[in-house]
Amino acid sequence: MNQLQLFLPCAAGVEGFLADEVHGLTGLTGQDLLVGRAGVLLRAGWRDALRLNLHSRLAQRVLVQLADGPYRGEDDIYALAADVAWEAWFTPRQSFKVEITAQHSPLKSLNFAALRVKDAVADRFRAKAGSRPDVETRWPDLRIHLHLTREQATVYIDTSGEPLFKRGWREDKGDAPLKETLAAAMIAATGWNPHGDAPLPLYDPCCGSGTVAIEAAQIASRIAPGLKRRFAFEKLLPYQSHVWTAIKEEAVSAVTTPPVPIFGSDVSHRMVDFALRNAERAGVAAGVQLRGGDALQRMPPCEQPGVMLLNPPYGERIAAAGSFGRKAGERMAQVQRVGRETAQTEDGVDFFAQLAAHWKKHYAGWQAWLLTPDLKLPGKMRLKESRRVPLWNGPIECRMFRFDLVAGSARARAAAEAPDAS
C-alpha cells in the first residue's frame, strides 16, 4: 500500500483546480500528479487516499486503480478483473456493486461487461476462499468501477462510497440544489483566499439553501468537508482505525475562526431557514451571516468591497432571485410559498438588466462572479466581463463570468472621460 495509482474524477472544467488542490494536500508534482480528462491521476500512498477523501472539495471520488489493459471483448474484461487480488481488499462476507462508464466503447452491452466483472470477482473468491461475496445494488459495502475507452479497460476500487459532494450536513434543500463540489469549484475559480494577505468578504445574494456561502465558510474556518460523513475505505481490509483517527484529529485541530466575513441572502425566507439549519449542521453558523432579501434591492452587506459569487436562477426560476416587472407581487407570493428553485416567470432579461443597474449604483469596487449556461448574459446585463471560466453543472455547459463593478454605465463614463470638443 506504499504506492497506489489513484484517479480522482471531477466535473469537466475543474481538472486544473483539482490538481492544485491535490498538490496542496499531498505536495505531489511532476509525473506523480497528472491532469487527465475529467479527473486527476496521481501516485500516492494509502494515507494520502484517506486524506484526500477527508479534505478534497472538488473530487467526486477517490478511486484506486487495480488493473488496466487492452480489450476486444467481454472475455478480455473478465480476464483483466480475474487477475486482481480482490482478497487483499475485502472478504466474501461483504457485498459489492460493479459500476461502469465508457467513452466510445465498441461493446454492444455495457451491462454485460459489468456482469463479466462481477463473475470474475465471484469466481476468484470461490477459488481462493470457497465462497463468494454477494452483489448489492442499493447499499453495497464497496463499489468496483470499470471504465472503458475504445480499446482500453481500467478497473478501480472506490474508497469513497457515497459521492464526495455528499458532505453530510445538507438535509434541507430546494428542488434544484447546487452540488457542494460545484460550489467549491466556483469558489476556486474566483481565486478567493480567506487566508491571504488581504482577504475579501464573500457574498452570495441568491444563496438558496446556502451551499456557496457554507462552502466558503468552511474553507475560511479550515473545516475539512468530510468530517461529517463515513467512507467506503472504512470497510476495506487495508483500513486501520488508529491511522484514520489520527488523520481526523489532525483535521479537527486545524479548525479556526474565519478571518473574513461571509454573507448570504435569498428572497425566499423559506430557503434562508434551510440555509441557517444547514450552516448549523456544517459547523459554520457563527461564521456566515444569512438574511432574507431581494437581490434587486439588497444593499452591500459590509462597507469593504468584496467578492459576490452566485448561481442566479435563470429561465423559469428567475423570479425567485428578485421582484420585477408585470405581476411581480403574484410571483413573489409564489416564491415565498415554494422557494427559490421552482418559481415560474419570464426569460429574465429584465431581471439581469435591473440587477446590473443595482450593482453599478450600490456595489462599486466589488467583483461579481456569476455561473450561468447563458453565454449571452453579459450582453443582457450590459456589462463587459473581465474573465470567463468554463465549468459544467452536471450535463449543462456553463460559464463563470467575472464583472468588475464600477459606478454608472459604460456609456456615461465614456462621455464623462471624453475631451471637451469646445
N, C-alpha and C positions, 0 to 999 in steps of 0.2 A: 504493500500500500504506500510505499515511499514515493512512487512516481505513477501518476494516473493521467490518462488522456481525458480531459473534461471538455464538454461542449455546453455553453450557456446560450440557449436560444433567446431571442428578443424580438420585439416588433421591428419591422423594416424602418430604417432611418435612425435607429437607436444604437447601431453597432459601435460607432465611434465613441459615443458617450459611455457605453457599457465597457469598452476596452479601457477607457480612462478610469472608470470606477474599479475594475478588477486590478489595474495597476496600483491604484491607491490602497487597495485592501491586501494585496499579495506582494507587491514590489516586482512582479514579473515584467520582463521586457523581451524584445527581440523575438527569436524563434519559439520562446516559451509562451508567447502571447500573440495570437494572430487574429485579425478581424476576418470573419467569414461572411457568407451570405446569411442574413437574418440571425446572426449569433457570433460568439467569440469562442475560439478554441485555445486551450492552454494545457501545459504540462505542469501539474501541481500535485501536492500530497493530499492524503485523506483529511488531514486537519484543515487544509485550505478549502476542501469541498464543504466541510461543516461551516466554516466561517463565511463562505460565500452565500450559503443558504440563509444564514442569520442576517447578513449585512447588505446583500445586494438589493437595491431598489429597482433595478432596471431589467434584470434577468427574469425570464419566465420560469425556468427550471435550472437545476444543476444536474447534468447527465454525465455518467461515466461511460466512456466508450470501451466496449469489451471485445468487439470484433469488427473487421472491415475487410471487404474483398469484392472481387467482381462476381457477377451472376448473369446467367442467361435464362434461368427458370426457377421454379419453386424448389426443386431438389437442391440447387446450389445454396439457396437461402437456408434450407433445412440443415445442410452440412455445416454451414457457417455457424449457425446457432448451436448445433450439437457439439461443436468443438469448444464451446465456452465452459469454463469450470463454474457452473451455476452453484454447485455445492459449497463454494467458498463465499457465497453471498447470502444464501438463505437456505431454509430447511424444507423438507417435504410437508411439514406441519403448517406451513404458511401458504397463503393464497397469492395469486398473481394475475396480471392482466397484460395482454400484448396490445400496444397501440402502434399505429402505422401512419407515416407520412410519405409522400412521394412527389418527385419532380420528373415528369416525362418518363415514367417507368413504362416499359413495353408490356408488362404483365396485364392479362385480361381481368384478373380479380385480385385486388389488394387484400380483400378479406381472406382469400385462400392463402396468400403469402403470410399473413399474420397467423393463420391456423397452422401453417408448417413450422413457424417459430414455436408455437405452443406445443406441437408434437415433439419437436426436438428437445425442449426443456423437460417435458414429461418422460420421454424415453431415456434421457440421460440420468434422471433421478431414479428411475426404475432399475437401470443398470448399476448405479452406484450404491443406492440405499435400499432397493427393494420396494420402494413406494414412491408415489409422485404427489406433488402439491396440487391443490385444487385451483381451478380458474374461478375468479370472482370479478364480475364486470362492473359492479357498482362501488364496492368499498374494498378493493384489494389491499393486501399488506404491502405490496410493491408493484411497480409498473416496469415493464420492459418495452423499450421503444425500438422500432425498426424503421429506418429511413432509407428510401430507395431513390437513386437517381437513374439516369438512363442505363448505366452499366454497373454501378457500384451499390452495394448494400452495406449498411452500418447498423450494428446492434448496440444499444445502450441500456444501462440500468439507471433508473431515476432515483436520485437521492432526496428529492423534494416532496413527492406525493402530490398534495394539492398544489395548483399553480402558485407561484410566489406572490402574485398580486393579492392573494387572499391573506392579508396581514393578521386577521383575527380580531379586528376592532370594529369593522363596519357592519353593524347589524341593521342600522336604519339607512335606507337609501330610496331614491326615487325610481322611476321606470327606466331611465337610461343613464345609469351612473357611469362616471369616468373611472376606468381601472386605475388602481394605485400606481402600477408600473408606468402607465402613460402620463399620469400626473407628475411622477418623478422625472420622466423624460422631458416634459415641458419645462420643469424647473432647471434641469441640466442644460437645456438648450439656451436658456437666458444667461447662463453663467453666474447666476445669483449665488453668492457665497456669504452666508451669515457670519462666518468666522474669519473673513478677510480683514484687511487693514481699514477699510471704510465701508462697513456693511450697510445695506439699504433696507428699509422696510419693504414688506411684500404685502400686496392686497389683491384679493380676488373679489370683484364686485358682482359676480354671478356664481356664487360659491356652491349652490345646490346643497348636497349633503356634506360638503366640507372637504372633499378629497384633496384638492390642491393645497388649501390652507393647512390641513392637518399634516400632509406630507412635508410641507415646508417647516412646520413647527417641530416635527420630529427630527428633521435634518438640523435645525437650529439647536435642538436640545441634545443632539447626538444620541438619539434613541434608535437602536437597531430595529429595522422593520419586522424582523422575525421573532421578536421576544415574546409575542402573544400567541404563538402557534406551535404545532407539532410538525415533525418532518418524517419522511419515509425512512431516512437513514437510521432512525432510532429502532427500526425493526430489522436492519441488516446485520449480518454476522460481524463485520469489522467494527461495529459500534461499541464504544467503551464509554460508559456513563460518566466516569470521572473526567475524561477528556472533554466531553460536551459540557459538563458542569463548569469546568474551568473557563471554557470559551464564553459561556453565558455570563459568568461572574465578571469577567473582564469587560464585557459589553455593558453590564449594569453599572460598573464603577466609572464608566466614561460619561454617563448621563450628566448633563449640566443645565444651567438656566439659559434660556435663549438670550443672546446678546442683542437682538434686534426685534422690534415689534412685527407681528404678523396679523393681518386682518382679513376678514371675510364678511360678505353681506349678500343677501338674496331678497328679492321682492316677496317671496313666499315665506311667511313666518313658519309654516309647517316644515319647510326644508331647513330653516335656521334651527328649529328644535332638533331635527335629525342631526344636524352638524354639531350642535352642542353635546348631544349624547355620544356621538362618535368620538369627539375630541376628548371627552371624559374617559372613554374606554381606551383610547390611544395614549393616554397619559400626558396630554398636552393642553388640558383645559385651562391651565394658568398661563400658557404660552401663546394662545391665539385668542383674538377678540372677534366674536361673531355677532352680527347685528342684522336686523331687518332693514331693507331699504331698496328703493327703486334705483336701478343703475343709471337712469337718466336724470336723477335728482340728487343722488348721494354725493356729498362733498368729500374732499380728501379726508381720510381717517387720521392723518397726522400732519404736522407742519412740514416735516422733511420730505421732499420728493423722493419717491422710491420706484419700485417695480410693480406694475399692475400685470397680472397674469390671469387669463381667463379662457375658458372654452365656452364662448357665448352660445346660447340656443340659436338655432337657425331654422329656416323653413317654418314648419308648423309649431315649433316650440318657442318662437321668438318673443311672444308676448310675456313669457314668464320672466324675462330679464328687465322689462321696464314698460311703463304705460305710455301710449302714444296713439294719435290718430283717431279714426272713427270707432265708436263703440268701445273705447278704452275701458270705461268703467265696467262694462259687462265682462270683458276679457279678464280684467284684474280680479273681479269676483271669482271667476273660474279658476284663476291661478291660485287664489287662496284656498279653494276647495281641493284642487287636485295636485298642486305642486308644480315645480319648475319644468319637469320633464314632459308633461302631457298637455300643456296649454295649446289651444288652436288659434291661429291668426294668419296674417298675410305673409309676404315673402321677406319682410324685414328690411327693405331698402330704407324706408323712413326711419326705422329704429336705428340703424347703423349711422345714418347721416346725423341724427339728433345726438347719438352717443358721441360721435366725433366732435360735434359743436360743443357739447357739455365738457368734454375733456379739454378742448382748446381754451375754454373760458376759465376752467377751475383747476386744471391739472398740469399747468405749465411746469416743465422740468422733470416730469415723470417719464419713465419708459412704459409703454403699453405693449404687451405681447398677447396675441390672440391666436388660438388654434382653430382652424376652420377648413372645411372642404371647398369653400368658395374661393377660387383663385382670383376672382374679380372684386374681392372685398375691399381692397384699398381704394378702388375707384368709387365704390358705393359710399365710402367714408370720406372721400375727397382728401385722403391723406397719402403721403408717399412713404412707403416702407423703407427702412434703412437696412433691414435684413429679412430673409425668408429662409426657413429651415423646413425641409420635407420631413414629415412624420406620418405614420399610418395609425389610424384609430380602428383597430381590427382590420376589416377588409376595405376601409374607406381611406383613400389617399387624401391627406390634409397638408396644410402649410401652417407653420408658425410665423406670423408676421410681427416684426418689431416696428413700432412707431415712436419716434422721439418727439414728445409733445411740446409745442410752444404756443404761446397765446395768439389768438386771432387766426385768420385764414391766410393761406399762402399768397393769394391774390392781394389781400390788403397789405401784407408785409412787403411784397414786391413793389407795390405802389408807393409805400412809405419810404422805401430804400432808394427809389429811382431818383436821379438828379433832377433838380428843378429846371424845366425847359426854359423858363423865363430868364 
